[in-house]
Structures are given as structure tokens and as C-alpha cells.
Amino acid sequence: MQATFRDIIVFIHEFPNTYIMISVVGTLMGLMVILPVIVYRILRVFGISGSEQVSSGAMDASKAISGFAALVISFCILEAQTNLRKAEDSISREASAILNLDRVLLRSEEPALVNLRPMLLAYGRAIIDHEWSLLAHPIHASHGAPEADTSFTALSRGIFAFRPHNEFQAEMFREAIALSRQLVDTREERLSYAELGLPSLFWATTALICVLMVFLSCLVAPNSSRRTELAGIGAAIGLLLALVIILDLPFSGETAATPTAIERVLTYRFGPT
């Protein structure tokens, strides 16, 4: 079930944010404004019409439920934003580790370490060119890209193969080992953040709330004043819901975390690639 909801959100993220907002808001507004008119006319055909008391009660219930829905969705927006910030912070730490490791390799002035810089570049490029596209799909991102694994393995073996002959070389070796481990940690952290997202229970609950709101709106006598109120409720909840959808997955959609920090470091240290 969780994977199904994730797949749906990933598919929706293929569209621009503007289209997502218009679609969600338009759908919810349409259901809450147009559907009551249709239901009311159908009931009139069969000689059934709701009393003013029922209509007023349904309107009050819709307002109460919409307030609860707005509170829940607002909390989820905050949670989604927090997940996005976590992913962006992880990327910044990963870029910093690449930058510092390249500095250590270059500062060592040892050919055995300096010659590892192209492997570090290859690792950074593998993250951007091969691994990043997998992050939108948690199932594919769980183990990362094989190209990144291969590049890092070659880099790690080169570092561990170095044998220092003096204290300065030993210090550079220790720093290189520590930074290579930091690269592993930050990569694993980034891959784990690809699995962040609101649970399927939230989406199921939100869907049921929206269905309940639409159902209650069908009990409201469709006069112009109430249609305006229902349209406002639908627009407000639709906007909040669209924002949650847009922010839900930190590595998917227009608002997704990008590898800009890593790209900037690679360009700064190795030039345009």
C-alpha cells in the first residue's frame, strides 16, 4: 500500500506545480459545488428534498470538518518541509566531504594520493549522473547506483593502499580515511532520506475526510450563498492538499532537493565536466 501511494505521488510530480495545484483545487471545488446541485436536482425528480434544518446542519458539519482537515494537513506540510530540509542538509554535508577530501589528496603532494582525484571526480559524477534519478523511487534508491559503488570502491582501495612514511603523510592518511568514511555516511543518509514521505495512512485518512466533506456538501441546499461557502472551503483545503502533494517526497518534483551543492564543488575543484 505504501509503495502504491508513493508511485502515485511520483507520477503526479511529473507535472508542474501549477498544474498540480489547479487540478487538486479544481477537482475538490467542483465536487463540493457542482455535485450538490446535481444530487439536489435528482432528488427533486423523485420528490425528495432535504429540509432547511438538515441543510444547515450539513453546512455546519462541513465547516467543522474542514477546520480539522486544515489542521491535519498543515501539520503534514510542516513535516514534509522538515524532510526536505533534512535532505538538503545531507547533500550539503556530502558536498563538503567531497571538497575536503579533494583538498587533503591535493595537499598531501604524494602522487599515490593525488592520482586518486580523478576517482573522486568519477564518484561525484556518478552520484549526479546515475544515482540522482533513482532517489525519486525509494525501491530503486535503497542500494544506490552501481556506478557510484564502483567509483567509490576504487577510491577507497587507493586510499587504504597508501603507506605513509612520515608524520605528515600519516596525518594526511588519517584525514583521508576519516573523510572517506564521512562520504559513506552521508551517502547512506541521503539514500535513506529518499524513503522519507508521509505514510499511506495519512493519504487514506485525508481521502476519507474529503469524501465526507463532499458527502455533507450534497446535503446542503444549493443556493448561491452556500455554494460560495462550499467553494471557499474546497479551494482552501485543495490548496493545502496540493502543497502537501508537492512537498511530500524530498527527491521528486519541482521542489525536490537537487545535487547543486555537489555539482558546484566538482566544478570548483575540477573545472567544468
C-alpha positions in Angstrom: 0.0 0.0 0.0 2.8 2.4 0.9 4.5 1.8 -2.4 1.3 2.4 -4.3 0.8 5.8 -2.7 4.4 6.7 -3.4 4.1 5.6 -7.0 1.0 7.8 -7.4 2.8 10.8 -5.9 5.8 10.3 -8.1 3.6 10.1 -11.2 1.8 13.3 -10.1 5.2 15.0 -9.6 5.9 14.6 -13.3 3.6 17.6 -13.9 4.4 21.2 -13.0 3.4 22.5 -9.5 1.0 25.0 -11.1 -0.9 22.1 -12.8 -1.0 20.1 -9.6 -2.5 23.0 -7.7 -5.1 23.8 -10.4 -6.1 20.1 -10.7 -6.4 19.5 -7.0 -8.2 22.7 -6.2 -10.4 22.5 -9.2 -11.4 18.9 -8.5 -12.3 19.5 -4.9 -14.1 22.7 -5.6 -16.0 21.1 -8.5 -17.1 18.1 -6.3 -18.3 20.4 -3.5 -20.1 22.9 -5.6 -21.3 21.1 -8.7 -22.1 17.7 -7.2 -24.6 19.1 -4.6 -26.5 20.8 -7.5 -26.7 17.5 -9.4 -27.8 15.5 -6.4 -30.4 18.1 -5.4 -32.0 18.0 -8.8 -32.0 14.2 -8.9 -33.7 14.1 -5.5 -36.2 16.7 -6.7 -37.1 14.5 -9.6 -38.0 11.7 -7.2 -39.9 14.1 -5.0 -37.3 14.1 -2.3 -35.9 17.3 -0.8 -33.9 17.9 2.3 -35.2 20.2 5.0 -33.6 23.5 5.8 -32.6 22.1 9.2 -30.7 19.2 7.5 -29.1 21.6 5.1 -28.0 24.0 7.8 -26.6 21.1 9.9 -24.7 19.7 7.0 -23.2 23.1 6.3 -22.1 23.5 9.9 -20.6 19.9 9.8 -18.7 20.7 6.6 -17.2 23.8 8.2 -16.1 21.8 11.3 -14.6 19.0 9.3 -12.8 21.4 7.0 -11.2 23.1 10.0 -10.0 19.8 11.3 -8.7 18.8 7.9 -6.8 22.1 7.6 -5.1 21.5 10.9 -4.1 18.0 10.0 -2.8 19.0 6.5 -1.0 22.0 7.9 0.9 19.7 10.3 1.8 17.4 7.4 3.1 20.4 5.4 5.4 21.2 8.2 6.6 17.5 8.3 7.2 17.5 4.6 9.2 20.7 4.8 11.3 19.3 7.6 12.0 16.2 5.5 13.1 18.4 2.6 15.4 20.4 4.8 17.0 17.2 6.1 17.7 16.0 2.6 19.2 19.4 1.6 21.4 19.4 4.7 22.6 15.9 4.0 23.5 16.9 0.4 25.5 19.9 1.8 27.5 17.7 4.1 28.2 15.2 1.3 29.4 18.0 -0.9 31.6 19.3 2.0 33.1 15.9 2.4 34.0 15.7 -1.3 35.6 19.1 -1.1 37.6 18.4 2.0 38.8 15.0 0.7 40.0 16.6 -2.5 41.9 19.2 -0.5 43.6 16.5 1.5 44.6 14.5 -1.5 46.0 17.6 -3.2 47.7 18.9 -0.1 49.5 15.6 0.6 51.6 16.2 -2.6 52.0 12.4 -2.7 51.5 11.0 -6.2 49.7 7.9 -4.8 47.1 10.2 -3.2 47.0 13.0 -5.8 46.3 10.4 -8.5 43.1 9.4 -6.7 41.5 12.8 -7.5 40.0 11.5 -10.9 38.4 8.7 -8.9 36.9 11.2 -6.6 35.6 13.1 -9.6 34.2 10.0 -11.1 32.4 9.2 -7.8 30.8 12.7 -7.7 29.8 12.5 -11.3 28.2 9.0 -10.7 26.1 10.5 -7.9 24.8 13.2 -10.2 24.5 11.3 -13.5 23.4 7.9 -12.4 22.2 7.9 -8.7 20.2 11.1 -8.5 17.4 9.9 -10.8 16.9 6.8 -8.6 16.2 8.9 -5.5 12.6 9.7 -6.6 11.8 5.9 -6.4 12.7 4.6 -2.9 12.7 1.0 -4.0 15.4 1.7 -6.6 17.3 4.1 -4.4 17.8 1.7 -1.5 21.1 0.4 -2.7 22.2 3.3 -4.8 23.7 3.3 -8.3 26.2 0.6 -9.2 28.4 3.2 -10.9 28.7 5.1 -7.7 29.6 1.9 -5.8 32.3 1.1 -8.4 33.8 4.6 -8.3 33.9 4.7 -4.5 35.4 1.2 -4.2 38.3 2.2 -6.4 38.8 5.4 -4.5 38.7 3.7 -1.1 41.1 1.0 -2.2 43.5 3.6 -3.4 43.4 5.4 -0.1 43.9 2.3 2.0 46.7 1.1 -0.2 48.8 4.2 0.7 51.6 3.6 3.2 52.8 6.8 5.0 56.5 7.2 5.6 56.5 10.3 7.9 54.2 12.1 10.4 52.8 14.5 7.7 51.9 11.6 5.4 50.4 9.8 8.3 48.2 12.8 9.2 47.1 13.1 5.6 46.3 9.4 5.5 44.2 9.6 8.7 42.3 12.6 7.3 41.7 10.9 4.0 40.3 7.8 5.8 38.1 9.9 8.0 36.7 11.8 5.1 36.1 8.7 3.0 34.1 7.3 5.9 32.2 10.5 6.1 31.4 10.1 2.4 29.9 6.7 3.1 27.9 8.0 6.0 26.5 11.0 4.1 25.6 8.8 1.1 23.8 6.3 3.2 22.0 9.1 4.9 21.0 10.6 1.6 19.7 7.3 0.3 17.7 6.7 3.5 16.1 10.2 3.1 14.8 9.1 -0.3 12.4 6.9 1.7 11.0 9.9 3.6 7.4 10.7 3.0 4.0 10.8 4.6 2.6 7.4 5.5 -0.1 5.8 3.4 -2.4 6.1 6.5 -2.3 9.9 6.1 -3.4 9.7 2.5 -6.1 7.2 3.3 -7.4 9.4 6.2 -7.2 12.6 4.0 -9.1 10.9 1.2 -11.9 9.8 3.7 -12.1 13.3 5.1 -12.5 14.7 1.6 -15.2 12.1 0.7 -17.0 13.0 3.9 -16.8 16.7 3.1 -18.2 16.1 -0.4 -21.0 13.8 1.0 -22.0 16.5 3.5 -22.0 19.2 0.8 -24.5 17.0 -1.1 -27.0 17.5 1.8 -26.7 21.3 1.5 -29.4 23.1 -0.4 -27.5 24.7 -3.3 -28.3 28.4 -3.0 -25.8 31.0 -4.1 -24.7 31.9 -0.6 -23.9 28.3 0.4 -22.3 27.5 -3.0 -19.9 30.3 -2.3 -19.1 29.0 1.1 -18.6 25.4 -0.2 -16.4 26.8 -3.0 -14.2 28.6 -0.5 -13.9 25.5 1.7 -13.0 23.4 -1.3 -10.4 25.9 -2.5 -8.7 26.3 0.9 -8.5 22.5 1.6 -7.5 21.9 -2.0 -4.6 24.4 -1.8 -3.3 22.9 1.4 -3.6 19.4 0.0 -1.9 20.3 -3.2 1.0 21.8 -1.2 1.4 18.5 0.7 1.5 16.6 -2.5 4.1 18.9 -4.0 6.4 18.7 -0.9 5.8 15.1 0.1 8.8 13.4 -1.5 12.1 15.3 -1.0 13.7 14.0 -4.2 10.7 14.2 -6.5 9.0 17.0 -8.4 9.9 20.7 -9.0 10.6 21.4 -5.3 12.9 18.4 -4.9 16.3 18.6 -3.4 18.9 19.0 -6.2 22.6 18.0 -6.5 23.6 21.6 -7.0 25.9 21.7 -4.0 27.8 18.6 -5.2 27.9 20.0 -8.8 29.3 23.3 -7.5 32.1 21.5 -5.6 33.1 19.4 -8.6 33.2 22.4 -10.9 35.2 24.4 -8.3 37.8 21.6 -7.7 38.0 20.0 -11.2 36.6 22.6 -13.6 33.6 22.1 -15.9 32.9 18.4 -16.6 
